[in-house]
Amino acid sequence: MWADNVGARPLAGWLVAGSLAASVALAGPALAQDEEVATITLGYLGMERPDDLEPLSVLDPVIDDDGVQGARLAVNDNNATGQFLGQEFVLVEAMVEPGGDVAAGLEQLIEQGADWIISGLSADDLGTVLEQQSLGERVVFNAAARDNHLRGESCHPQLFHSVPSRRMLADALAQFLGYKQWDRWGLVYGNTDQDRLFAETLRESAERYGHEVVSEEMWPYEAMARRSEGGFHDIQREIPVFLQEFAEHDVLVISDETDYFGEFFPNQTWLPRPVAGTQGLMATAWHRSHESWGAVQLQRRFERLAERWMTPQDFGAWLAVRSLGEAAARTGSVERGEVVDYMLSDEFELAGYLGFPVSYRTWNHQLRQPILISGPRMVASVSPQEGYLHPRTPLDAMGADEGESQCQF
């Protein structure tokens, strides 16, 4: 699939060795001990997990270090190359308590010398960070917030996005459902703001790719009492009744970003239909079952470091830090202007273990990247799908294109 898109590019080199090995090969012998080393200090700004926030399933681990572990691994990867180039990457961290002062967290990172900021924050908290005068000209990488407006009307010239937007995820899923010819959608969304935003994005992607949302409804109940006596019986009664009035559909699409009800829908629907969206068949930047194009190497390195599997937020942070490492290695510079200019140039490419090198869009600073279409235990496909073309790159068939972007730097 990808060979048609890359022409004569030696794809195997990207898939097996990645840019780390390429940079080492270009670097030559290690520096002498008395040669000067240029230091790049990165700051990871995140928020602690609320005490009452637990995974829906007992099979899922309780993760208190989501995102930051990806940054730690990427710093190690950067330094594996940097030692040959006279460059050293240092990571400092600030984790704010839930609802705490993110501006104070930023100040803490700046006091420790952070010249670049990796954000594991929500869109609102990220906006607060961008408003701080102390930020100066520092670049912020968004490794967590999927909100479309951050790439559109609320974009910022110092903000880069290493995590896909909701629109990219919805477009990726719509392409796959189009490939399957599952064109009639039933849509169920939760009662949170995030669920409503993603539901609206799903509607837009359905229209964009020729699907039809034939029925939709908000899930009216609070989190289900699966551990209470009779909980399973309530679930298998409530869901079919809830869906009984839905029009004939090919697939049931769920918008439940907070993961409080969607996981119960597979195998409980009124009609025997597949479930997709935020549960069931999902569009995601990264998945623990992904193992193609050398991804096993990254998965294993991460597991050794963090003693758990890599999440999409970990991957977003890893991509952000590796973007800096790749740009610094290729330019031979740690100066902010040179690094940013290279990241936005046509020459920049980063091996992301996704079958195609990733790069940044100049019009909104969004990382263009393939999107995994995955079930709970296996990757089913990767978007962009065959047949969805773009004059620049098939990766730009997902997300806001240059001509329609509301971003104005």
N, C-alpha and C positions, 0 to 999 in steps of 0.2 A: 504493500500500500504506500509506504513512505518513499520507496525508491523513485516513483514517478514525480515526486515533489522536489527531490533534492538534486536531480540531474546527475552530474558526474561527481558530486561530493563523496569522499570516501567515508560512507556512513559507518562502516564497521569500526573505524577508528574511534568514532564518537561513542559507539555502543559499548565497546570493550574497555578501552583505556580511559576515555573521558579527557577533559581538558587538563586535569591534574598532571597526568603523565606527559602530555604534550608540552605543558609549561616547564616541567622539569627537564625535558629533553632540550628545550631551547635555552635553558639557563646555564648549562655547562657545569663545571665543578663548583663545589661549595666555597663560600667566601672564606678568606683567611680570618683568623680570630681578631686581628686588629682592624678589620674593615668596619666602617660605620653601618649600623642597621637602622633602617627607617621603620618607625613604629606607627601602626594604625590602631587606634583605640576605638572599639565599638561598644555601644551601650545597649543592653536589652532592657526594655521597659515593659513590664507585664503587670497583671493583677492576680492576686491569690485566688484560689478556688474557694467559693463560699462553703462554709461548714455543712450547710444543709443540701448541697448539690451533690447527688450521688448518681452513678450510672444507672440506667434503666434495668440492665441485666446484671446478675451476679457474675456473669462470665466476663464482663468488662472490668478492667482495673480502675481503681481510683487514681487519677493522674493529677498530681500537684505541680508538675513542672512542664506542662504542655507549652511547646514553643521554644523555651529556653534551651532545652536539650538539643534541638536542631541547630541552634546558634553555636552551642558548644562544639558540636561535631564539625560544623563548617569551619570554625576557627582552627581546629586541629588539622583539617584538610588543607586550609590555606597555608598554615605554617609548614606543612610537609613540602610545599613548593617554595614558600617564602624564604626558607633557609638558604636556598640557592640564589636568591635574588636580592639579598640584603633587606628583606622585608619581614616584619614581625607583626602578627595580629594579636591584640589583647582584648579580651571581653570583660566588661564590668556589667553588673546586673543590679536592677532595682525592681523589687516586687512590691506593689502597693496593696494594702489590705482592701477587701471589697468595699466599694464606695469611697475609697480614700482619695487623697490629693495627688493626682498624677503629675501636677506641676511640681510638687515637692520631689517626686520620684525623678523627674527630668533634671531638676537642680542637683540631685545627688549624683546622677550620671555625669553631668557636666563638671562637677567638682572633682570627679575621678578622672577627668581628661577625655571623656567620650567625644569624638569628632563626628561620629555617625550614630544614628539611633535606629534600632530595630524595635518595632512596636508590636506587642502582643495584645493590644487594647481594642475595645469596641470603637465604633465610629464616633460616638459622642466624646469619649475620652481622648481619642486621637485628635479630634478637632480642638480640644482644650490644649493639647501639647503644641499644635501648630500655631496657636495664638500667643504663645509665650515669647516675649522679647528676648529672653535668654537663649532661645533656640538659635538665634543668629542666622547664619547661612548653612547650618547643619542640615544634611539630608536625612529624611525619615523614611524607612522602609515599612510599609504596612504588611505585616505577615499574618493578620488575623481577620480584619474586618472585610466582609464581602459586599458591603453596601454599594449599590450602583452609583449613588450620587457622589461618592468620593472620587469616582472616575469621570464624573460629569460636571454638574453645576457647582459642586463643592471641591473640585480638584485644586491642587496647590503645586506650584512649580518645584517645591522642595520635597514633594511626596512621591514615592515610588511604591508600586504594588507588586509584591511577589506572591500574593494569594489571588486566586481567580475571583472575579465578581460574581454576583448572583446571576447576572445575565449570561456570562460565559458558561456557568454550570447548567443553566436552563437550556441554552442553545445546544450544548453538547448532548444533553438528554434528548431534546427534540429531534436532533439529527439521527440519533440511534433509533428512536421510535419511528421516525420516518423510514429508515432503512428496513425496519421490521413491518412497515405498513400498518402500524397501530395508530391510526389517525383520529380515532374518536376517543376522547379522554373524559373520564370522570375525575373530578378534582375535589379533594377534601383538604381543608386547611385548618390550622389551629387558631387559638384566640389571642396569640401574642402579636406584637408589632412585627417581629421578624417573620412569622408565618404569613402574615398578610402581605408583606413586601415580596417574599418569594413567590406567593401565589400570584400576585400581579405580574411578576416577571415571567412565570410559567405561562400565563395567559398570552402575554406578548410574544413569547417564543413559539407558542402553538400557532398563533396567527402568522408569524413570520415564516414558518416552515410548512404551512398548509394543513395543520391539524385543526380540530374543532373540539372545544370544551363543551360537551353536550349536556352535562349536569355538574353542579358544584354545590357544596354545602360546607359550612363551618362545623367542626366537631364541637358539640355543645357541652361536653362533660369535662370535668377536671381530671387530673391524673388518676388512672385506674388503680384500684386496690387489688393488684394481682396477688399479694401475699395474704389477703384476708380469706377467710373461709367462704367458699362459693365464688371467689373472684373470677376463675376461669369460666364458670357457668354464666356469669353476668356478661363477660366479654363476648362469648360465642352467641349470646342472644341479642345483645345490643347492636353489634356491628352489622349483621345481616338486615335487621329491621331498619337501621339508619340508612342503608344503601338500597333498600327495596324499591324506592320510588325513582332511583336513578334511571335515566334513559340507557338504552343499549350502548355499551362502550367496549372498546378494545383493551383498554388499560386503565387502571385506577392510579392516579397520580396524587401523592401525598406531599403536603407542605407542613412539616413539623420540625423546625430547626432546633427546638429545645428538647426534642426526643421524649415527649411525655405520652404520646398516644399512637404514633404511626407504626411502631414496631408490632402492634397487635393486629394490624390489618391483613398481612399475608396469611392465607389459609382460612380467613374468617369472612370473606366477602360473600355477598348474596349470589352474584354470578361468579363462575370459575374464571377469574381474570388475574393477570399478573399485576403486581404492585410495584410502582416506581416512584422516584422523587427523592425525598430525604430518607426514606426507608425502602427496603426491598432492593430494587435495582437503582443504584445511586450514581450520579455524576460527582466525581470527587477528584481533587488534585493529587491525592495519594491514598493508597490502601495497603494494608499489611500483607495482602495476598499478591501484590504486584511483584513479579520476578523476571520480567522480560527486559531486554536491552541492558543487561548488567545490573538491574535494580537489586538483585540479591546481594551484591557487594555492599551497596548502601544500607540495605536492611540489616545485614549482619553487623556492620560497623556500628550502626546506631544501637542495636540490641546489646552489644558488648559495652557500650558507653552508658546507656540509660537503663538497662535491664528491663526493657519493655519494648513494644513495637512503636514504630514511627507513626505519628498522626499527621493529618493535613497541615496543622499549624506548625508542627515541627518542620515539615517539609518547606513551608513558606519561609520560616526563619533560616533554614539551611540555604535555600535559594538566594535569599537576600545577602547573606554573608559571603556565599560563594560568588555572587555577582561582583562584589567588591574585590574579592581575591583574584578573580579572573581578569578584571579590568586593570588592577594594579600590576599583575604579572605581565600582561600584554603591553602596557604602556611603559613599564619600568618606573612608574611614578606613584606616589601616595598623595599627590596634590589633588584636592577636591575637584577643581575645575577639570583637570585632565581626566580623572577617573570618570566623572559624570559624562563628559563629552564622549568618551569612548563607549560607555554603556549605551548611549543613545545613537551610536553610529551604526552603519550597515555592517561594519566589521565585527561587532560584538556578537558572540555566540557562546552559550553555556551549555555543557552537557548536563541534562537534567534527568537522565535515566528514563526518558519517556519516548524514545524512538526518534526524536527530532530535536535538534538544538533549540533552546529557548532564547528569546531576546525581548527587548522593551519597545513598546510602541511610543513613538515620539509625541503623539498628540495627547496622551493622557498618562504616560509613564506606567502603563499596565504591562506586566510580563505576559507575552503571548506564549502559550504552552498547550500541549495536548492535554486532554481531560480523560481520565479513566472512567469507564462505565462498569461498575462493579456490583456484584451481589455480596452477601455477607462473607463468603469464603472464597470467592473466585472472581477475577476480572473477566467480564464478558466481552468487552470491546474497548476501543479507544477512539475518541472523537478528536479531530474532524473525521467524518465518515467519507467513504468514497462517493464521489459525485458532487460533493459540496465544495466548490472551487472558489478561488479568490484571485484577482490579478496580482496581488503581492505575495501572499502565502496562504495556504488553506487554513493556517492557524488564525488568520484574521476573519474567518467565517464565523467565529464565535466571539461574542462581545460587541461593544459599540465600535463601529468602524469610523475611520477618520471623518468621512463626509457627514455623518450623523451625530458625532460627538458634541456634547454641550460643554466640553472642557475648553476653557480659554485662559491660557497662562498669561 
